[in-house]
Structure formats: C-alpha cells, structure tokens
Amino acid sequence: MKKFATLLVVGAVAFMYACGPSAKELEEKKIADSIRVADSLAMVQAEQQRIADSISKAADEKKKADSIAHQDSIKKHLIKAAKPAKAPKKAKK
C-alpha cells in the first residue's frame, strides 16, 4: 500500500508538471508581455507629447494675446498724446 501511495504521488507530480506550459508557450507569453509593455509605453509617451503640445500652443496663444493687448495700450497712449493741447489762458492785467 505504501508503494502504491508513493507511486500515486509521483504520478500526480509528473502529471502536474506535464500540464504546465511548454518552453515555447512560455517564450510566446514573454514576447506578448513585452509587446504589451512597449505598446503601453508608446501610449504614455504619445499622451505626454500631446500634453506638451497643448501647453506650447496655449503659451503661444497667450503671447499673441498679450502682444495684441500691448499694441492696443500703445495706440491709446499715442492717441491721447496726439490730441491738440489747449491754448493757455491769457493772464489778466
């Protein structure tokens, strides 16, 4: 009976080992995992680039708006300076 139990345990271990993935399946899984990680990294990098482009575009638009506001401010000051000055009042004698 003891030999039969030992034989049964050895057979069970051999059966479990045989049911596991083969070397080829393990290699395919490693390749699939590598591809998945590379795709994930590419997606993260693309998102970072999109955010950087968005920030750059917003900064350019801000510069443009500031430039327009500055030009408008200069025009207002020039228009005020270009108005004719009032004639001085004559002093009474």
DOTORKOL-948519 format. One line per field, with one value per atom (N, C-alpha, C, CB): x, y, z; atom name; residue in three letters; residue number from 1. Coordinates in steps of 0.2 Angstrom, whole numbers, plus 5000, padded with zeros to 4 digits. Glycine has a CB too. Example, Ala and Ser with C-alpha at 12.3 -4.5 7.8 and 13.67 -1.06 7.14 Angstrom:
residues 2
c1	(5066_5062_5066_5057_5064_5068_5064_5070)
c2	(4972_4978_4984_4978_4989_4995_5000_4997)
c3	(5039_5039_5039_5045_5035_5036_5039_5029)
atom	(N_CA_C_CB_N_CA_C_CB)
res	(ala_ala_ala_ala_ser_ser_ser_ser)
n	(1_1_1_1_2_2_2_2)
end
This chain:
residues 93
c1	(5004_5000_5004_4995_5010_5014_5017_5020_5019_5022_5017_5025_5011_5006_5005_4999_5005_5004_5009_5003_5015_5021_5021_5028_5019_5018_5013_5017_5008_5002_5004_4996_5008_5011_5016_5014_5020_5025_5021_5030_5016_5012_5008_5007_5006_5002_5007_4999_5013_5018_5020_5024_5021_5023_5017_5024_5011_5005_5004_4999_5006_5005_5011_5006_5017_5022_5021_5029_5018_5016_5011_5014_5006_5001_5003_4995_5009_5011_5013_5017_5014_5016_5022_5016_5023_5029_5034_5028_5040_5045_5043_5052_5040_5038_5032_5035_5028_5022_5025_5017_5029_5032_5036_5037_5039_5043_5037_5047_5032_5027_5024_5022_5023_5020_5025_5018_5031_5036_5036_5043_5035_5035_5029_5035_5023_5017_5017_5011_5020_5020_5025_5023_5030_5035_5031_5041_5027_5024_5019_5020_5015_5010_5013_5006_5019_5023_5025_5029_5028_5030_5024_5034_5018_5013_5010_5007_5010_5008_5013_5008_5020_5024_5023_5032_5022_5021_5015_5020_5010_5003_5005_4998_5009_5010_5015_5014_5019_5024_5019_5029_5015_5011_5006_5006_5004_5000_5004_4996_5010_5014_5016_5021_5017_5018_5012_5020_5006_5000_4999_4994_5001_5000_5005_5001_5012_5017_5015_5024_5012_5010_5004_5008_5000_4994_4997_4989_5001_5004_5008_5009_5012_5015_5010_5020_5005_5000_4997_4995_4995_4992_4997_4990_5003_5008_5009_5015_5009_5009_5003_5010_4997_4991_4991_4985_4994_4994_4999_4997_5005_5010_5006_5016_5002_4999_4994_4996_4990_4985_4988_4981_4994_4997_5000_5003_5003_5006_5000_5009_4994_4989_4987_4983_4986_4984_4989_4983_4996_5001_5001_5008_4999_4999_4993_4998_4987_4981_4983_4975_4986_4988_4993_4992_4997_5002_4998_5007_4993_4989_4985_4984_4982_4978_4983_4975_4989_4993_4995_4999_4996_4998_4992_5000_4986_4980_4979_4974_4980_4980_4985_4981_4991_4997_4996_5003_4992_4992_4986_4990_4982_4977_4980_4972_4977_4980_4979_4977_4984_4984_4980_4992_4977_4973_4977_4968_4974_4978_4979_4975_4984_4985_4980_4992_4978_4973_4977_4969_4975_4978_4978_4975_4983_4983_4980_4990_4976_4973_4978_4966_4977_4982_4979_4984)
c2	(4994_5000_5006_5000_5006_5012_5013_5011_5008_5009_5012_5002_5009_5012_5019_5008_5022_5029_5033_5030_5030_5034_5034_5030_5029_5029_5034_5022_5034_5039_5046_5037_5048_5054_5056_5055_5052_5053_5054_5047_5050_5051_5057_5045_5060_5066_5072_5067_5071_5077_5077_5076_5071_5071_5073_5064_5072_5074_5082_5071_5085_5092_5095_5094_5092_5095_5095_5092_5090_5089_5094_5082_5096_5100_5107_5099_5109_5116_5118_5117_5125_5127_5125_5135_5124_5122_5128_5118_5126_5132_5136_5129_5133_5138_5142_5133_5139_5144_5149_5139_5147_5152_5158_5149_5156_5161_5166_5158_5163_5167_5171_5162_5169_5173_5179_5169_5178_5183_5188_5180_5186_5191_5195_5187_5191_5195_5200_5190_5199_5203_5209_5200_5208_5213_5218_5210_5215_5219_5224_5215_5221_5224_5230_5220_5229_5234_5240_5231_5238_5243_5247_5239_5244_5247_5252_5243_5250_5254_5260_5250_5259_5265_5269_5262_5267_5271_5275_5267_5273_5276_5282_5272_5280_5285_5291_5282_5289_5294_5299_5291_5296_5300_5304_5295_5302_5307_5312_5303_5311_5316_5321_5313_5319_5323_5328_5319_5325_5328_5334_5324_5332_5337_5343_5334_5341_5346_5351_5343_5348_5352_5356_5347_5354_5358_5364_5354_5363_5368_5373_5365_5371_5375_5379_5371_5376_5380_5386_5375_5384_5389_5394_5385_5393_5398_5403_5395_5400_5404_5409_5400_5406_5410_5415_5405_5414_5419_5425_5416_5423_5428_5432_5424_5429_5433_5438_5428_5435_5440_5445_5435_5444_5449_5454_5446_5452_5457_5461_5453_5458_5462_5467_5458_5465_5470_5475_5466_5474_5479_5484_5475_5481_5486_5491_5482_5488_5492_5497_5488_5496_5500_5506_5497_5504_5509_5514_5506_5511_5515_5520_5511_5518_5523_5528_5519_5527_5532_5537_5529_5534_5538_5543_5534_5540_5544_5550_5540_5549_5554_5559_5551_5557_5562_5566_5558_5563_5567_5572_5562_5572_5577_5584_5576_5589_5596_5599_5601_5602_5605_5611_5607_5612_5618_5625_5618_5630_5636_5639_5641_5641_5644_5650_5646_5651_5656_5663_5655_5668_5674_5677_5680_5680_5682_5689_5683_5691_5697_5702_5697_5708_5714_5718_5718)
c3	(5000_5000_5000_5006_5004_5004_4997_5009_4994_4987_4982_4985_4983_4979_4980_4980_4986_4988_4985_4996_4986_4983_4976_4985_4972_4965_4963_4963_4967_4965_4966_4970_4971_4972_4967_4979_4965_4959_4953_4959_4952_4946_4946_4945_4951_4952_4950_4958_4953_4952_4944_4956_4942_4934_4930_4932_4932_4928_4929_4931_4935_4935_4931_4943_4931_4928_4920_4929_4918_4911_4909_4909_4913_4911_4911_4916_4913_4913_4906_4918_4906_4899_4897_4899_4890_4887_4887_4880_4885_4884_4878_4883_4873_4868_4870_4862_4874_4876_4881_4880_4885_4890_4886_4894_4880_4876_4873_4871_4870_4867_4872_4864_4878_4883_4885_4890_4885_4886_4881_4887_4875_4869_4869_4862_4871_4871_4877_4872_4882_4888_4886_4894_4882_4880_4875_4877_4871_4866_4870_4861_4874_4878_4882_4883_4885_4889_4884_4893_4878_4873_4871_4867_4870_4867_4873_4866_4879_4885_4885_4891_4884_4885_4879_4885_4873_4867_4868_4861_4871_4873_4878_4875_4883_4888_4885_4894_4881_4878_4873_4874_4869_4865_4869_4861_4874_4879_4882_4884_4884_4886_4881_4889_4874_4869_4867_4863_4868_4867_4872_4867_4878_4883_4882_4890_4881_4879_4874_4878_4868_4863_4864_4857_4869_4871_4875_4875_4880_4884_4879_4889_4874_4870_4866_4865_4864_4860_4864_4857_4870_4875_4876_4881_4877_4878_4872_4880_4866_4860_4860_4854_4861_4861_4866_4862_4872_4877_4875_4884_4872_4870_4864_4867_4860_4855_4858_4850_4863_4866_4870_4871_4873_4877_4872_4881_4866_4861_4859_4855_4857_4855_4860_4853_4866_4872_4872_4878_4872_4872_4867_4872_4861_4855_4856_4848_4858_4860_4865_4862_4870_4875_4872_4881_4868_4865_4861_4861_4857_4852_4857_4848_4862_4867_4869_4873_4871_4874_4868_4877_4862_4856_4854_4850_4855_4853_4858_4853_4864_4870_4868_4877_4867_4866_4860_4866_4855_4848_4848_4843_4854_4854_4855_4860_4852_4852_4859_4847_4861_4868_4868_4870_4874_4874_4874_4881_4872_4872_4879_4867_4881_4888_4888_4889_4894_4896_4896_4903_4894_4894_4901_4889_4904_4910_4911_4913_4916_4916_4919_4921_4916_4918_4923_4913)
atom	(N_CA_C_CB_N_CA_C_CB_N_CA_C_CB_N_CA_C_CB_N_CA_C_CB_N_CA_C_CB_N_CA_C_CB_N_CA_C_CB_N_CA_C_CB_N_CA_C_CB_N_CA_C_CB_N_CA_C_CB_N_CA_C_CB_N_CA_C_CB_N_CA_C_CB_N_CA_C_CB_N_CA_C_CB_N_CA_C_CB_N_CA_C_CB_N_CA_C_CB_N_CA_C_CB_N_CA_C_CB_N_CA_C_CB_N_CA_C_CB_N_CA_C_CB_N_CA_C_CB_N_CA_C_CB_N_CA_C_CB_N_CA_C_CB_N_CA_C_CB_N_CA_C_CB_N_CA_C_CB_N_CA_C_CB_N_CA_C_CB_N_CA_C_CB_N_CA_C_CB_N_CA_C_CB_N_CA_C_CB_N_CA_C_CB_N_CA_C_CB_N_CA_C_CB_N_CA_C_CB_N_CA_C_CB_N_CA_C_CB_N_CA_C_CB_N_CA_C_CB_N_CA_C_CB_N_CA_C_CB_N_CA_C_CB_N_CA_C_CB_N_CA_C_CB_N_CA_C_CB_N_CA_C_CB_N_CA_C_CB_N_CA_C_CB_N_CA_C_CB_N_CA_C_CB_N_CA_C_CB_N_CA_C_CB_N_CA_C_CB_N_CA_C_CB_N_CA_C_CB_N_CA_C_CB_N_CA_C_CB_N_CA_C_CB_N_CA_C_CB_N_CA_C_CB_N_CA_C_CB_N_CA_C_CB_N_CA_C_CB_N_CA_C_CB_N_CA_C_CB_N_CA_C_CB_N_CA_C_CB_N_CA_C_CB_N_CA_C_CB_N_CA_C_CB_N_CA_C_CB_N_CA_C_CB_N_CA_C_CB_N_CA_C_CB_N_CA_C_CB_N_CA_C_CB_N_CA_C_CB_N_CA_C_CB_N_CA_C_CB_N_CA_C_CB_N_CA_C_CB_N_CA_C_CB_N_CA_C_CB_N_CA_C_CB_N_CA_C_CB_N_CA_C_CB)
res	(met_met_met_met_lys_lys_lys_lys_lys_lys_lys_lys_phe_phe_phe_phe_ala_ala_ala_ala_thr_thr_thr_thr_leu_leu_leu_leu_leu_leu_leu_leu_val_val_val_val_val_val_val_val_gly_gly_gly_gly_ala_ala_ala_ala_val_val_val_val_ala_ala_ala_ala_phe_phe_phe_phe_met_met_met_met_tyr_tyr_tyr_tyr_ala_ala_ala_ala_cys_cys_cys_cys_gly_gly_gly_gly_pro_pro_pro_pro_ser_ser_ser_ser_ala_ala_ala_ala_lys_lys_lys_lys_glu_glu_glu_glu_leu_leu_leu_leu_glu_glu_glu_glu_glu_glu_glu_glu_lys_lys_lys_lys_lys_lys_lys_lys_ile_ile_ile_ile_ala_ala_ala_ala_asp_asp_asp_asp_ser_ser_ser_ser_ile_ile_ile_ile_arg_arg_arg_arg_val_val_val_val_ala_ala_ala_ala_asp_asp_asp_asp_ser_ser_ser_ser_leu_leu_leu_leu_ala_ala_ala_ala_met_met_met_met_val_val_val_val_gln_gln_gln_gln_ala_ala_ala_ala_glu_glu_glu_glu_gln_gln_gln_gln_gln_gln_gln_gln_arg_arg_arg_arg_ile_ile_ile_ile_ala_ala_ala_ala_asp_asp_asp_asp_ser_ser_ser_ser_ile_ile_ile_ile_ser_ser_ser_ser_lys_lys_lys_lys_ala_ala_ala_ala_ala_ala_ala_ala_asp_asp_asp_asp_glu_glu_glu_glu_lys_lys_lys_lys_lys_lys_lys_lys_lys_lys_lys_lys_ala_ala_ala_ala_asp_asp_asp_asp_ser_ser_ser_ser_ile_ile_ile_ile_ala_ala_ala_ala_his_his_his_his_gln_gln_gln_gln_asp_asp_asp_asp_ser_ser_ser_ser_ile_ile_ile_ile_lys_lys_lys_lys_lys_lys_lys_lys_his_his_his_his_leu_leu_leu_leu_ile_ile_ile_ile_lys_lys_lys_lys_ala_ala_ala_ala_ala_ala_ala_ala_lys_lys_lys_lys_pro_pro_pro_pro_ala_ala_ala_ala_lys_lys_lys_lys_ala_ala_ala_ala_pro_pro_pro_pro_lys_lys_lys_lys_lys_lys_lys_lys_ala_ala_ala_ala_lys_lys_lys_lys_lys_lys_lys_lys)
n	(1_1_1_1_2_2_2_2_3_3_3_3_4_4_4_4_5_5_5_5_6_6_6_6_7_7_7_7_8_8_8_8_9_9_9_9_10_10_10_10_11_11_11_11_12_12_12_12_13_13_13_13_14_14_14_14_15_15_15_15_16_16_16_16_17_17_17_17_18_18_18_18_19_19_19_19_20_20_20_20_21_21_21_21_22_22_22_22_23_23_23_23_24_24_24_24_25_25_25_25_26_26_26_26_27_27_27_27_28_28_28_28_29_29_29_29_30_30_30_30_31_31_31_31_32_32_32_32_33_33_33_33_34_34_34_34_35_35_35_35_36_36_36_36_37_37_37_37_38_38_38_38_39_39_39_39_40_40_40_40_41_41_41_41_42_42_42_42_43_43_43_43_44_44_44_44_45_45_45_45_46_46_46_46_47_47_47_47_48_48_48_48_49_49_49_49_50_50_50_50_51_51_51_51_52_52_52_52_53_53_53_53_54_54_54_54_55_55_55_55_56_56_56_56_57_57_57_57_58_58_58_58_59_59_59_59_60_60_60_60_61_61_61_61_62_62_62_62_63_63_63_63_64_64_64_64_65_65_65_65_66_66_66_66_67_67_67_67_68_68_68_68_69_69_69_69_70_70_70_70_71_71_71_71_72_72_72_72_73_73_73_73_74_74_74_74_75_75_75_75_76_76_76_76_77_77_77_77_78_78_78_78_79_79_79_79_80_80_80_80_81_81_81_81_82_82_82_82_83_83_83_83_84_84_84_84_85_85_85_85_86_86_86_86_87_87_87_87_88_88_88_88_89_89_89_89_90_90_90_90_91_91_91_91_92_92_92_92_93_93_93_93)
end
